[in-house]
Amino acid sequence: DVKVTQSSRYLVKRTGEKVFLECVQDMDHENMFWYRQDPGLGLRLIYFSYDVKMKEKGDIPEGYSVSREKKERFSLILESASTNQTSMYLCASSFPQGSTDTQYFGPGTRLTVL
Amino acid sequence: GQSLEQPSEVTAVEGAIVQINCTYQTSGFYGLSWYQQHDGGAPTFLSYNALDGLEETGRFSSFLSRSDSYGYLLLQELQMKDSASYFCAGLAYNTNAGKSTFGDGTTLTVKP
C-alpha cells in the first residue's frame, strides 16, 4: 500500500523559530511536493522536487526552503517562522507518468506559529 | 502560470447527480485531475484526463474539453459519504518536471 508520512500532525512554534517539517514516502517516487492549505484558498504549491537534490519553486516559495538529500525524504524548512505561516502543510509524491498525474498525499501537519 | 476556477459550494440530495465544473487558464497545459478531501483528511486522487472526452470510474466520471479549457466532475447516485471538498488540478510541464496547480475547491454537501 502506498504511504506518505509526515513527521508531526500538530506543531506549535514561536515567531522567529526555525521549523523543520519532514515527509517520507515509500513508493520510490521521483516527484515530491510541499503545499500549504488555507481555508478558501485550496492547495498552494510551495516547492517541489523532481529528483534527489533537485528542487523548483512553486507559487509561494517566499519564507520557505527545502531539502532533498535522499529520494524518499523531502523536508520543508521555515527559516524564521512568522504568524502568517500558520497553516496546514501537506506533502505529496508522484511517479512521473505521461498518462496520469496521481499524487499521493500525507496526512498533513497543522502548524501554529504564536 | 495557471489559474483554475470552480464553484465554492454545491448542494444536492442523496441519489441525485451533481456536476462540478472547472475552467482553467494555463500555459503548457497537459491534463486535468480531480481530488476528493473529507474534513480533516488528506486529498485523495479521483481521476485524470489528458485527452478530450469522458472518463468513467464507477459512480464518478470526469470530462475534459481542451478547446474550451473546461472540465467537470460528475457524481452519480450521490451518497452521504460523498459530502467533501473536490479540487480540480491542472498539470503543466516546464523543462524539468510537471507540477499541478489546484483550484480553490468545491464543497459538496449531500442532504438526505
gemmi code that builds the backbone of each chain (N, CA, C; Angstrom):
import gemmi

chains = {
    "A": [
        ("ASP", (0.839, -1.200, 0.000), (0.000, 0.000, 0.000), (0.878, 1.255, 0.000)),
        ("VAL", (0.453, 2.216, -0.797), (1.182, 3.478, -0.923), (1.166, 4.240, 0.387)),
        ("LYS", (2.303, 4.812, 0.756), (2.306, 5.527, 2.029), (3.186, 6.767, 1.981)),
        ("VAL", (2.593, 7.878, 2.420), (3.334, 9.116, 2.618), (3.122, 9.520, 4.072)),
        ("THR", (4.213, 9.693, 4.797), (4.085, 10.053, 6.204), (4.729, 11.411, 6.440)),
        ("GLN", (4.180, 12.133, 7.415), (4.728, 13.417, 7.812), (5.070, 13.363, 9.283)),
        ("SER", (6.115, 14.099, 9.650), (6.720, 13.924, 10.970), (5.783, 14.259, 12.120)),
        ("SER", (4.898, 15.229, 11.937), (4.001, 15.611, 13.025), (2.619, 15.901, 12.475)),
        ("ARG", (1.568, 15.628, 13.252), (0.218, 16.032, 12.858), (-0.066, 17.462, 13.308)),
        ("TYR", (0.454, 17.803, 14.496), (0.249, 19.141, 15.043), (1.586, 19.659, 15.563)),
        ("LEU", (1.796, 20.973, 15.327), (3.050, 21.582, 15.754), (2.752, 23.016, 16.171)),
        ("VAL", (3.315, 23.422, 17.310), (3.169, 24.809, 17.755), (4.565, 25.375, 17.934)),
        ("LYS", (4.831, 26.494, 17.282), (6.140, 27.123, 17.346), (5.974, 28.610, 17.629)),
        ("ARG", (7.077, 29.239, 18.007), (7.053, 30.677, 18.289), (7.653, 31.439, 17.116)),
        ("THR", (7.218, 32.668, 16.964), (7.748, 33.557, 15.927), (9.262, 33.610, 16.012)),
        ("GLY", (9.896, 33.461, 14.842), (11.345, 33.529, 14.780), (12.040, 32.188, 14.889)),
        ("GLU", (11.333, 31.162, 15.299), (11.954, 29.837, 15.412), (12.196, 29.247, 14.035)),
        ("LYS", (13.181, 28.364, 13.937), (13.418, 27.591, 12.726), (12.601, 26.318, 12.831)),
        ("VAL", (11.856, 26.017, 11.781), (10.932, 24.886, 11.827), (11.254, 23.914, 10.696)),
        ("PHE", (11.299, 22.640, 11.042), (11.529, 21.585, 10.055), (10.285, 20.707, 9.962)),
        ("LEU", (9.775, 20.546, 8.751), (8.696, 19.590, 8.512), (9.254, 18.515, 7.595)),
        ("GLU", (9.059, 17.272, 8.017), (9.641, 16.172, 7.240), (8.558, 15.315, 6.610)),
        ("CYS", (8.883, 14.802, 5.442), (7.959, 13.964, 4.697), (8.733, 12.775, 4.149)),
        ("VAL", (8.169, 11.593, 4.299), (8.806, 10.378, 3.802), (7.792, 9.570, 2.991)),
        ("GLN", (8.229, 9.101, 1.826), (7.369, 8.239, 1.012), (8.083, 6.920, 0.734)),
        ("ASP", (7.283, 5.863, 0.631), (7.874, 4.521, 0.478), (7.586, 3.933, -0.897)),
        ("MET", (7.304, 4.797, -1.879), (6.886, 4.301, -3.187), (7.963, 4.483, -4.262)),
        ("ASP", (9.137, 4.933, -3.852), (10.223, 5.161, -4.813), (9.827, 6.191, -5.878)),
        ("HIS", (9.036, 7.183, -5.472), (8.597, 8.219, -6.410), (9.682, 9.257, -6.639)),
        ("GLU", (9.794, 9.709, -7.899), (10.759, 10.766, -8.208), (10.284, 12.131, -7.690)),
        ("ASN", (8.993, 12.403, -7.866), (8.480, 13.737, -7.560), (7.959, 13.833, -6.131)),
        ("MET", (8.290, 14.929, -5.477), (7.708, 15.209, -4.165), (7.348, 16.681, -4.098)),
        ("PHE", (6.310, 16.984, -3.333), (5.728, 18.324, -3.317), (5.437, 18.757, -1.886)),
        ("TRP", (5.511, 20.055, -1.645), (5.002, 20.656, -0.415), (3.959, 21.705, -0.766)),
        ("TYR", (2.784, 21.574, -0.143), (1.696, 22.518, -0.307), (1.323, 23.081, 1.054)),
        ("ARG", (0.706, 24.264, 1.016), (0.008, 24.718, 2.201), (-1.460, 24.906, 1.834)),
        ("GLN", (-2.314, 24.625, 2.807), (-3.737, 24.718, 2.565), (-4.368, 25.628, 3.606)),
        ("ASP", (-4.998, 26.672, 3.130), (-5.706, 27.610, 3.990), (-7.164, 27.659, 3.574)),
        ("PRO", (-8.058, 27.917, 4.500), (-9.497, 27.923, 4.183), (-9.810, 28.825, 2.995)),
        ("GLY", (-10.521, 28.273, 2.027), (-10.948, 29.058, 0.872), (-9.882, 29.300, -0.175)),
        ("LEU", (-8.679, 28.831, 0.089), (-7.583, 29.081, -0.861), (-7.053, 27.818, -1.509)),
        ("GLY", (-7.656, 26.711, -1.251), (-7.209, 25.482, -1.882), (-5.805, 25.100, -1.451)),
        ("LEU", (-5.134, 24.362, -2.309), (-3.763, 23.931, -2.052), (-2.830, 24.793, -2.891)),
        ("ARG", (-1.867, 25.400, -2.249), (-0.903, 26.231, -2.973), (0.480, 25.598, -2.874)),
        ("LEU", (1.123, 25.460, -4.022), (2.414, 24.773, -4.097), (3.533, 25.684, -3.601)),
        ("ILE", (4.311, 25.173, -2.651), (5.423, 25.943, -2.089), (6.707, 25.618, -2.855)),
        ("TYR", (7.058, 24.356, -2.870), (8.242, 23.861, -3.581), (7.950, 22.443, -4.053)),
        ("PHE", (8.653, 22.035, -5.097), (8.631, 20.629, -5.443), (10.014, 20.170, -5.877)),
        ("SER", (10.169, 18.855, -5.882), (11.454, 18.253, -6.230), (11.197, 17.101, -7.187)),
        ("TYR", (11.970, 17.058, -8.261), (11.780, 16.002, -9.254), (12.910, 14.982, -9.241)),
        ("ASP", (13.837, 15.157, -8.314), (14.921, 14.195, -8.183), (15.722, 14.573, -6.933)),
        ("VAL", (16.560, 13.685, -6.494), (17.404, 13.982, -5.333), (18.228, 15.233, -5.611)),
        ("LYS", (18.257, 16.114, -4.637), (18.993, 17.375, -4.685), (18.451, 18.369, -5.721)),
        ("MET", (17.383, 18.028, -6.413), (16.803, 18.949, -7.391), (15.515, 19.534, -6.815)),
        ("LYS", (15.341, 20.822, -6.998), (14.153, 21.464, -6.458), (13.733, 22.602, -7.369)),
        ("GLU", (12.460, 22.920, -7.287), (11.955, 24.071, -8.031), (10.957, 24.825, -7.171)),
        ("LYS", (10.951, 26.128, -7.325), (9.988, 26.938, -6.598), (8.587, 26.710, -7.151)),
        ("GLY", (7.648, 26.719, -6.219), (6.255, 26.666, -6.617), (5.702, 28.081, -6.713)),
        ("ASP", (4.448, 28.220, -6.291), (3.781, 29.516, -6.431), (4.032, 30.463, -5.259)),
        ("ILE", (4.352, 29.907, -4.093), (4.528, 30.740, -2.898), (5.778, 30.319, -2.119)),
        ("PRO", (6.984, 30.423, -2.690), (8.180, 29.925, -2.006), (8.763, 30.861, -0.940)),
        ("GLU", (8.296, 32.106, -0.903), (8.918, 33.090, -0.006), (8.777, 32.661, 1.448)),
        ("GLY", (9.895, 32.694, 2.157), (9.899, 32.340, 3.573), (10.137, 30.864, 3.840)),
        ("TYR", (10.290, 30.094, 2.758), (10.497, 28.644, 2.874), (11.740, 28.209, 2.107)),
        ("SER", (12.308, 27.092, 2.531), (13.321, 26.408, 1.749), (13.059, 24.914, 1.881)),
        ("VAL", (13.732, 24.123, 1.040), (13.516, 22.673, 1.064), (14.862, 21.959, 0.930)),
        ("SER", (14.800, 20.684, 1.280), (15.988, 19.843, 1.164), (15.558, 18.454, 0.743)),
        ("ARG", (16.275, 17.903, -0.240), (16.013, 16.513, -0.639), (17.360, 15.832, -0.855)),
        ("GLU", (17.850, 15.232, 0.232), (19.133, 14.536, 0.209), (18.966, 13.067, -0.169)),
        ("LYS", (17.802, 12.506, 0.096), (17.509, 11.121, -0.265), (16.187, 11.081, -1.012)),
        ("LYS", (16.037, 10.089, -1.853), (14.863, 10.029, -2.720), (13.563, 9.981, -1.918)),
        ("GLU", (13.579, 9.291, -0.794), (12.339, 9.070, -0.068), (11.961, 10.213, 0.865)),
        ("ARG", (12.838, 11.175, 1.059), (12.618, 12.182, 2.098), (12.681, 13.600, 1.523)),
        ("PHE", (11.698, 14.413, 1.879), (11.644, 15.794, 1.395), (11.290, 16.669, 2.581)),
        ("SER", (12.168, 17.593, 2.911), (11.977, 18.426, 4.096), (11.624, 19.851, 3.708)),
        ("LEU", (10.720, 20.422, 4.460), (10.353, 21.833, 4.301), (10.883, 22.585, 5.508)),
        ("ILE", (11.557, 23.700, 5.256), (12.192, 24.469, 6.329), (11.637, 25.885, 6.343)),
        ("LEU", (11.203, 26.297, 7.518), (10.840, 27.689, 7.729), (11.985, 28.307, 8.507)),
        ("GLU", (12.774, 29.137, 7.851), (13.999, 29.660, 8.471), (13.701, 30.492, 9.700)),
        ("SER", (12.643, 31.281, 9.646), (12.258, 32.131, 10.777), (10.736, 32.249, 10.743)),
        ("ALA", (10.099, 31.387, 11.509), (8.642, 31.267, 11.410), (7.946, 32.589, 11.736)),
        ("SER", (6.886, 32.844, 10.988), (6.070, 34.029, 11.251), (4.611, 33.609, 11.384)),
        ("THR", (3.811, 34.470, 11.992), (2.415, 34.104, 12.265), (1.638, 33.834, 10.976)),
        ("ASN", (2.023, 34.479, 9.869), (1.285, 34.242, 8.621), (1.648, 32.907, 7.962)),
        ("GLN", (2.519, 32.147, 8.628), (2.820, 30.800, 8.152), (2.029, 29.743, 8.919)),
        ("THR", (1.169, 30.195, 9.790), (0.216, 29.279, 10.431), (-0.698, 28.717, 9.352)),
        ("SER", (-0.690, 27.398, 9.235), (-1.425, 26.774, 8.135), (-1.374, 25.260, 8.269)),
        ("MET", (-2.094, 24.586, 7.354), (-1.965, 23.140, 7.195), (-0.955, 22.897, 6.076)),
        ("TYR", (0.038, 22.075, 6.343), (1.063, 21.761, 5.352), (0.903, 20.313, 4.904)),
        ("LEU", (0.805, 20.146, 3.601), (0.595, 18.826, 3.017), (1.761, 18.465, 2.110)),
        ("CYS", (2.247, 17.269, 2.290), (3.289, 16.728, 1.432), (2.651, 15.724, 0.477)),
        ("ALA", (3.179, 15.621, -0.733), (2.675, 14.646, -1.686), (3.829, 14.106, -2.510)),
        ("SER", (3.606, 12.945, -3.098), (4.605, 12.389, -4.011), (3.901, 11.816, -5.222)),
        ("SER", (4.633, 11.708, -6.315), (4.078, 11.113, -7.525), (5.193, 10.532, -8.369)),
        ("PHE", (4.801, 9.567, -9.187), (5.722, 8.978, -10.148), (5.452, 9.655, -11.471)),
        ("PRO", (6.469, 10.206, -12.122), (6.200, 10.937, -13.367), (5.743, 10.016, -14.470)),
        ("GLN", (4.491, 10.154, -14.846), (3.937, 9.352, -15.926), (3.196, 10.291, -16.860)),
        ("GLY", (3.325, 10.077, -18.145), (2.645, 10.955, -19.085), (1.148, 10.758, -19.099)),
        ("SER", (0.697, 9.544, -18.740), (-0.724, 9.246, -18.926), (-1.556, 9.555, -17.695)),
        ("THR", (-0.943, 9.943, -16.630), (-1.718, 10.252, -15.440), (-0.936, 11.175, -14.539)),
        ("ASP", (-1.617, 11.745, -13.586), (-0.946, 12.602, -12.607), (-1.524, 12.279, -11.241)),
        ("THR", (-1.119, 11.174, -10.682), (-1.649, 10.759, -9.394), (-0.700, 11.187, -8.303)),
        ("GLN", (-1.146, 12.090, -7.477), (-0.352, 12.489, -6.323), (-0.903, 11.819, -5.080)),
        ("TYR", (-0.010, 11.306, -4.265), (-0.373, 10.670, -3.003), (0.014, 11.609, -1.882)),
        ("PHE", (-0.963, 11.920, -1.037), (-0.756, 12.919, -0.004), (-0.528, 12.276, 1.363)),
        ("GLY", (0.290, 12.947, 2.154), (0.413, 12.601, 3.558), (-0.753, 13.164, 4.346)),
        ("PRO", (-0.819, 12.861, 5.647), (-1.957, 13.283, 6.465), (-1.967, 14.770, 6.811)),
        ("GLY", (-0.848, 15.445, 6.582), (-0.797, 16.881, 6.863), (-0.218, 17.192, 8.229)),
        ("THR", (0.377, 18.373, 8.328), (0.861, 18.917, 9.596), (0.194, 20.260, 9.805)),
        ("ARG", (-0.542, 20.372, 10.900), (-1.164, 21.663, 11.200), (-0.199, 22.452, 12.073)),
        ("LEU", (0.381, 23.484, 11.502), (1.369, 24.311, 12.180), (0.728, 25.596, 12.684)),
        ("THR", (0.957, 25.874, 13.959), (0.527, 27.141, 14.549), (1.763, 27.895, 14.991)),
        ("VAL", (1.901, 29.141, 14.525), (3.022, 29.985, 14.920), (2.481, 31.102, 15.818)),
        ("LEU", (2.992, 31.126, 17.037), (2.472, 32.115, 18.015), (3.345, 33.355, 18.079)),
    ],
    "B": [
        ("GLY", (1.824, 30.912, -16.007), (1.198, 30.402, -14.807), (-0.131, 29.769, -15.098)),
        ("GLN", (-0.760, 29.333, -14.032), (-2.053, 28.673, -14.178), (-3.059, 29.281, -13.218)),
        ("SER", (-4.329, 29.291, -13.625), (-5.402, 29.581, -12.683), (-6.576, 28.684, -13.031)),
        ("LEU", (-7.245, 28.202, -12.009), (-8.399, 27.328, -12.200), (-9.556, 27.860, -11.374)),
        ("GLU", (-10.731, 27.842, -11.963), (-11.916, 28.331, -11.264), (-12.957, 27.232, -11.153)),
        ("GLN", (-13.495, 27.092, -9.974), (-14.567, 26.143, -9.718), (-15.518, 26.762, -8.697)),
        ("PRO", (-16.770, 26.310, -8.672), (-17.713, 26.909, -7.710), (-17.286, 26.598, -6.286)),
        ("SER", (-17.599, 27.487, -5.372), (-17.155, 27.283, -3.987), (-18.029, 26.268, -3.252)),
        ("GLU", (-19.309, 26.218, -3.593), (-20.208, 25.304, -2.885), (-21.253, 24.726, -3.835)),
        ("VAL", (-21.607, 23.469, -3.576), (-22.700, 22.808, -4.295), (-23.465, 21.968, -3.283)),
        ("THR", (-24.780, 21.984, -3.391), (-25.618, 21.164, -2.507), (-26.521, 20.289, -3.361)),
        ("ALA", (-26.690, 19.038, -2.956), (-27.554, 18.112, -3.683), (-28.131, 17.103, -2.696)),
        ("VAL", (-29.124, 16.352, -3.149), (-29.742, 15.357, -2.268), (-29.236, 13.963, -2.612)),
        ("GLU", (-29.354, 13.100, -1.658), (-28.967, 11.705, -1.841), (-29.634, 11.117, -3.070)),
        ("GLY", (-28.858, 10.360, -3.839), (-29.407, 9.709, -5.027), (-29.373, 10.566, -6.276)),
        ("ALA", (-29.127, 11.834, -6.130), (-29.123, 12.749, -7.276), (-27.789, 12.687, -8.021)),
        ("ILE", (-27.718, 13.477, -9.097), (-26.493, 13.621, -9.883), (-26.022, 15.071, -9.727)),
        ("VAL", (-24.730, 15.257, -9.560), (-24.204, 16.612, -9.456), (-22.983, 16.754, -10.355)),
        ("GLN", (-22.830, 17.934, -10.926), (-21.691, 18.226, -11.801), (-20.912, 19.400, -11.223)),
        ("ILE", (-19.622, 19.223, -11.065), (-18.756, 20.292, -10.567), (-17.863, 20.726, -11.717)),
        ("ASN", (-17.984, 21.975, -12.102), (-17.252, 22.496, -13.257), (-15.912, 23.095, -12.862)),
        ("CYS", (-15.013, 23.101, -13.814), (-13.688, 23.683, -13.598), (-13.223, 24.296, -14.916)),
        ("THR", (-12.943, 25.585, -14.887), (-12.360, 26.228, -16.067), (-10.931, 26.618, -15.724)),
        ("TYR", (-10.067, 26.555, -16.714), (-8.666, 26.807, -16.431), (-8.052, 27.722, -17.470)),
        ("GLN", (-7.030, 28.426, -17.023), (-6.191, 29.219, -17.916), (-4.766, 28.826, -17.582)),
        ("THR", (-4.087, 28.292, -18.532), (-2.758, 27.788, -18.230), (-1.894, 27.725, -19.471)),
        ("SER", (-0.605, 27.849, -19.255), (0.334, 27.631, -20.349), (0.991, 26.274, -20.130)),
        ("GLY", (1.240, 25.571, -21.203), (1.847, 24.253, -21.073), (0.920, 23.220, -20.466)),
        ("PHE", (-0.381, 23.418, -20.619), (-1.364, 22.509, -20.018), (-1.195, 21.108, -20.566)),
        ("TYR", (-1.259, 20.140, -19.643), (-1.084, 18.749, -20.057), (-2.308, 17.907, -19.736)),
        ("GLY", (-2.936, 18.158, -18.581), (-4.099, 17.365, -18.199), (-4.753, 17.911, -16.949)),
        ("LEU", (-5.940, 17.377, -16.650), (-6.726, 17.842, -15.508), (-7.025, 16.684, -14.570)),
        ("SER", (-6.741, 16.886, -13.295), (-7.009, 15.868, -12.273), (-8.122, 16.344, -11.349)),
        ("TRP", (-8.708, 15.390, -10.661), (-9.694, 15.687, -9.616), (-9.327, 14.945, -8.341)),
        ("TYR", (-9.475, 15.644, -7.217), (-9.164, 15.077, -5.909), (-10.358, 15.318, -4.983)),
        ("GLN", (-10.508, 14.382, -4.050), (-11.545, 14.493, -3.021), (-10.867, 14.652, -1.673)),
        ("GLN", (-11.421, 15.510, -0.833), (-10.868, 15.680, 0.508), (-12.010, 15.782, 1.509)),
        ("HIS", (-12.057, 14.812, 2.420), (-13.012, 14.889, 3.517), (-12.431, 15.771, 4.613)),
        ("ASP", (-13.346, 16.333, 5.412), (-12.935, 17.202, 6.521), (-11.887, 16.517, 7.395)),
        ("GLY", (-10.756, 17.188, 7.589), (-9.720, 16.644, 8.450), (-8.840, 15.595, 7.793)),
        ("GLY", (-9.134, 15.280, 6.530), (-8.371, 14.242, 5.843), (-7.458, 14.807, 4.781)),
        ("ALA", (-6.694, 13.925, 4.159), (-5.810, 14.320, 3.072), (-6.539, 14.183, 1.742)),
        ("PRO", (-6.159, 14.967, 0.745), (-6.756, 14.796, -0.587), (-6.435, 13.413, -1.142)),
        ("THR", (-7.407, 12.826, -1.818), (-7.175, 11.541, -2.484), (-7.548, 11.680, -3.957)),
        ("PHE", (-6.763, 11.041, -4.778), (-6.915, 11.136, -6.227), (-8.193, 10.440, -6.681)),
        ("LEU", (-8.930, 11.116, -7.592), (-10.140, 10.513, -8.167), (-9.950, 10.144, -9.637)),
        ("SER", (-9.470, 11.097, -10.430), (-9.391, 10.832, -11.869), (-8.461, 11.838, -12.540)),
        ("TYR", (-8.095, 11.489, -13.761), (-7.200, 12.344, -14.552), (-7.616, 12.251, -16.008)),
        ("ASN", (-7.707, 13.420, -16.676), (-7.996, 13.475, -18.112), (-6.862, 14.195, -18.817)),
        ("ALA", (-6.250, 13.511, -19.769), (-5.269, 14.167, -20.627), (-5.875, 14.433, -22.009)),
        ("LEU", (-6.830, 13.620, -22.379), (-7.458, 13.751, -23.687), (-8.898, 14.235, -23.531)),
        ("ASP", (-9.427, 14.836, -24.577), (-10.825, 15.260, -24.572), (-11.738, 14.057, -24.394)),
        ("GLY", (-12.820, 14.283, -23.682), (-13.807, 13.219, -23.557), (-14.073, 12.871, -22.115)),
        ("LEU", (-14.832, 11.806, -21.960), (-15.317, 11.375, -20.659), (-14.551, 10.154, -20.172)),
        ("GLU", (-14.123, 10.196, -18.901), (-13.509, 9.045, -18.245), (-14.435, 8.614, -17.124)),
        ("GLU", (-14.806, 7.334, -17.107), (-15.743, 6.870, -16.093), (-15.067, 5.905, -15.133)),
        ("THR", (-15.312, 6.153, -13.843), (-14.803, 5.241, -12.807), (-15.904, 5.047, -11.785)),
        ("GLY", (-16.686, 4.009, -11.978), (-17.786, 3.748, -11.058), (-18.817, 4.852, -11.093)),
        ("ARG", (-19.134, 5.411, -9.938), (-20.157, 6.470, -9.867), (-19.623, 7.826, -10.304)),
        ("PHE", (-18.291, 7.925, -10.408), (-17.664, 9.197, -10.759), (-17.209, 9.183, -12.212)),
        ("SER", (-17.418, 10.310, -12.894), (-16.919, 10.485, -14.249), (-16.257, 11.849, -14.329)),
        ("SER", (-15.282, 11.970, -15.208), (-14.648, 13.269, -15.403), (-14.540, 13.540, -16.893)),
        ("PHE", (-14.715, 14.801, -17.232), (-14.762, 15.211, -18.633), (-13.767, 16.336, -18.869)),
        ("LEU", (-13.187, 16.363, -20.059), (-12.274, 17.439, -20.433), (-12.554, 17.890, -21.857)),
        ("SER", (-12.565, 19.204, -22.048), (-12.588, 19.803, -23.375), (-11.419, 20.777, -23.451)),
        ("ARG", (-10.377, 20.407, -24.136), (-9.186, 21.247, -24.214), (-9.459, 22.513, -25.007)),
        ("SER", (-10.292, 22.412, -26.027), (-10.586, 23.596, -26.847), (-11.351, 24.649, -26.045)),
        ("ASP", (-12.131, 24.219, -25.047), (-12.893, 25.149, -24.216), (-12.202, 25.439, -22.881)),
        ("SER", (-11.058, 24.831, -22.656), (-10.336, 24.979, -21.372), (-11.290, 24.714, -20.204)),
        ("TYR", (-11.945, 23.598, -20.268), (-13.054, 23.312, -19.340), (-13.104, 21.827, -19.031)),
        ("GLY", (-13.439, 21.544, -17.794), (-13.662, 20.161, -17.424), (-14.711, 20.089, -16.344)),
        ("TYR", (-15.195, 18.899, -16.075), (-16.125, 18.733, -14.959), (-15.998, 17.354, -14.359)),
        ("LEU", (-16.434, 17.280, -13.122), (-16.539, 16.018, -12.395), (-18.028, 15.745, -12.204)),
        ("LEU", (-18.442, 14.558, -12.571), (-19.844, 14.170, -12.462), (-19.974, 13.076, -11.411)),
        ("LEU", (-20.797, 13.314, -10.426), (-21.012, 12.320, -9.382), (-22.458, 11.834, -9.475)),
        ("GLN", (-22.627, 10.540, -9.632), (-23.962, 9.971, -9.778), (-24.342, 9.206, -8.523)),
        ("GLU", (-25.650, 8.998, -8.389), (-26.191, 8.225, -7.243), (-25.539, 8.703, -5.946)),
        ("LEU", (-25.654, 9.985, -5.702), (-24.971, 10.589, -4.562), (-25.288, 9.879, -3.250)),
        ("GLN", (-24.247, 9.749, -2.449), (-24.389, 9.168, -1.111), (-23.912, 10.191, -0.088)),
        ("MET", (-24.358, 10.027, 1.145), (-23.968, 10.970, 2.194), (-22.450, 11.061, 2.323)),
        ("LYS", (-21.778, 9.945, 2.115), (-20.317, 9.928, 2.276), (-19.606, 10.722, 1.184)),
        ("ASP", (-20.339, 11.150, 0.141), (-19.733, 11.975, -0.905), (-19.592, 13.433, -0.465)),
        ("SER", (-20.178, 13.794, 0.669), (-20.003, 15.142, 1.199), (-18.521, 15.354, 1.493)),
        ("ALA", (-17.921, 16.299, 0.799), (-16.479, 16.511, 0.884), (-16.140, 17.733, 0.032)),
        ("SER", (-14.875, 18.090, 0.020), (-14.387, 19.108, -0.913), (-13.766, 18.431, -2.116)),
        ("TYR", (-13.990, 19.009, -3.280), (-13.460, 18.453, -4.523), (-12.605, 19.516, -5.209)),
        ("PHE", (-11.415, 19.107, -5.586), (-10.465, 20.031, -6.203), (-10.133, 19.578, -7.616)),
        ("CYS", (-10.145, 20.522, -8.550), (-9.550, 20.231, -9.849), (-8.110, 20.732, -9.814)),
        ("ALA", (-7.262, 20.093, -10.578), (-5.848, 20.453, -10.596), (-5.337, 20.334, -12.016)),
        ("GLY", (-4.716, 21.387, -12.513), (-4.179, 21.398, -13.862), (-2.702, 21.051, -13.851)),
        ("LEU", (-2.332, 20.087, -14.664), (-0.939, 19.655, -14.769), (-0.280, 20.380, -15.933)),
        ("ALA", (0.874, 20.956, -15.682), (1.629, 21.618, -16.734), (3.083, 21.203, -16.612)),
        ("TYR", (3.778, 21.135, -17.739), (5.177, 20.746, -17.732), (6.062, 21.928, -18.096)),
        ("ASN", (7.138, 22.091, -17.332), (8.186, 23.003, -17.762), (9.338, 22.139, -18.266)),
        ("THR", (10.521, 22.661, -18.301), (11.625, 21.881, -18.875), (12.056, 20.731, -17.975)),
        ("ASN", (11.736, 20.823, -16.674), (12.227, 19.821, -15.745), (11.199, 18.778, -15.335)),
        ("ALA", (10.037, 19.226, -14.983), (9.063, 18.288, -14.439), (7.678, 18.885, -14.511)),
        ("GLY", (6.695, 18.033, -14.291), (5.323, 18.503, -14.265), (4.929, 18.922, -12.868)),
        ("LYS", (4.102, 19.943, -12.782), (3.538, 20.332, -11.493), (2.081, 20.686, -11.702)),
        ("SER", (1.303, 20.467, -10.659), (-0.124, 20.740, -10.729), (-0.480, 21.982, -9.934)),
        ("THR", (-1.388, 22.771, -10.473), (-1.966, 23.893, -9.759), (-3.409, 23.544, -9.424)),
        ("PHE", (-3.771, 23.730, -8.165), (-5.101, 23.349, -7.695), (-6.056, 24.533, -7.719)),
        ("GLY", (-7.319, 24.242, -8.013), (-8.371, 25.221, -7.813), (-8.629, 25.378, -6.321)),
        ("ASP", (-9.499, 26.324, -5.974), (-9.764, 26.596, -4.563), (-10.693, 25.583, -3.913)),
        ("GLY", (-11.261, 24.694, -4.713), (-12.085, 23.627, -4.154), (-13.570, 23.937, -4.141)),
        ("THR", (-14.373, 22.890, -4.275), (-15.828, 22.984, -4.211), (-16.310, 22.122, -3.058)),
        ("THR", (-17.026, 22.729, -2.132), (-17.570, 21.965, -1.012), (-18.916, 21.406, -1.421)),
        ("LEU", (-19.000, 20.084, -1.460), (-20.255, 19.409, -1.807), (-20.944, 18.951, -0.531)),
        ("THR", (-22.189, 19.364, -0.376), (-22.996, 18.907, 0.745), (-24.117, 18.050, 0.191)),
        ("VAL", (-24.198, 16.809, 0.660), (-25.255, 15.900, 0.246), (-26.267, 15.813, 1.382)),
        ("LYS", (-27.521, 16.123, 1.055), (-28.574, 16.119, 2.074), (-29.463, 14.894, 1.903)),
        ("PRO", (-30.041, 14.424, 3.014), (-30.904, 13.229, 2.931), (-32.150, 13.503, 2.081)),
    ],
}
model = gemmi.Model(1)
for chain_id, residues in chains.items():
    chain = gemmi.Chain(chain_id)
    for i, (resn, *xyz) in enumerate(residues, 1):
        res = gemmi.Residue()
        res.name, res.seqid = resn, gemmi.SeqId(i, " ")
        for name, pos in zip(("N", "CA", "C"), xyz):
            atom = gemmi.Atom()
            atom.name, atom.element = name, gemmi.Element(name[0])
            atom.pos, atom.b_iso = gemmi.Position(*pos), 0.0
            res.add_atom(atom)
        chain.add_residue(res)
    model.add_chain(chain)
structure = gemmi.Structure()
structure.add_model(model)
structure.setup_entities()
